[in-house]
Amino acid sequence: MSLPENILDIFLQPGDFFWGDSETRIRTLLGSCVSLCIWHPVLKIGGMCHYMLPSRGVRRNLENRLDGRYAEEAMEMFLIEMEK
């Protein structure tokens, strides 16, 4: 299936996070990982994260950026994007 030229096609690897709009198709392939998807049908914005673990297991400090490999940090990433 070919996409219209104006559609951005994103493929997420484990640990990846992407936020976009209706001009984007986000895909992934799951094995033992989990994908979290959020879509707002009126604003036509949303995102996907392909995470691997529930948490880092250790407390994240200010030097560590949010990491899409961990579910609890992926949720923070979604909240940041939704606030924008």
N, C-alpha and C positions, 0 to 999 in steps of 0.2 A: 504494500500500500504506500503510495507516495503522498507526501505532505505538500500543502500549498507552500509556495516560496517564502512567504512571510512568517511561517511557523518555525520557531527554534526547537530543535530536537535535542533533549538532554538525556543522557544515560547515566544513572547513578551507580557508582561502585560502592562496596561496603565502606561506611563511614562518611559518605557524601551527603550533603544537604543542599537543596535548591529551593528558592522561592521565586515565583514568576506570575505571569498573567495568562489570559486566554490565548496569547500568541506563542505559547510554549507547550510542548508535549514532554512530560517527564516519564521516563521508563526506568525499570530496573529488573534484575533477575534475582530471585531469592533462593537461598539454600537453607541454611540454619539461621539466617538473619531475619530481621523483621523490618517491614517498611511501614512508616507512619505517614499518612496523607491527610492534608487539610485543604478544603476548597470552600470558598465563599461564593454561592451561586449568583448573588446579586452583583457584587463587586467584581466577580470573575478574576479573583486572585487566589493563590494557594501555593502549597509546596509539598515537598516530599523529603523524607530522610530515610536512609537505609542504614539502620543501626544494628550493632552486633551484641552489645551487652547492656544490662539494665543501668549500671553505674560504673564509675571509675574505680570504686573500691577504696579510694583515698580521697581526702578532701581536696578540692581544686583550689589553688591559690590564685592570686591576681596575675601572676606571670603566665599561667596556663590559660590559653584561649579555650572557648567553648569547642567541644569536639563532638561531631556528629556520630561518632562510634558508640556513644553512650545515650540511652533513652532519656535519662533525666536532663542531660545537657541539650539534647535535641529539642526537648519541650521548651527549654529556655530560648533556644534559637527561634522556634516558632513564635513565641510570645514577643520577642524583639521585633520580628518582621511584621507581626500583626499590629503592633503599636505604631509602626512607621506609617 
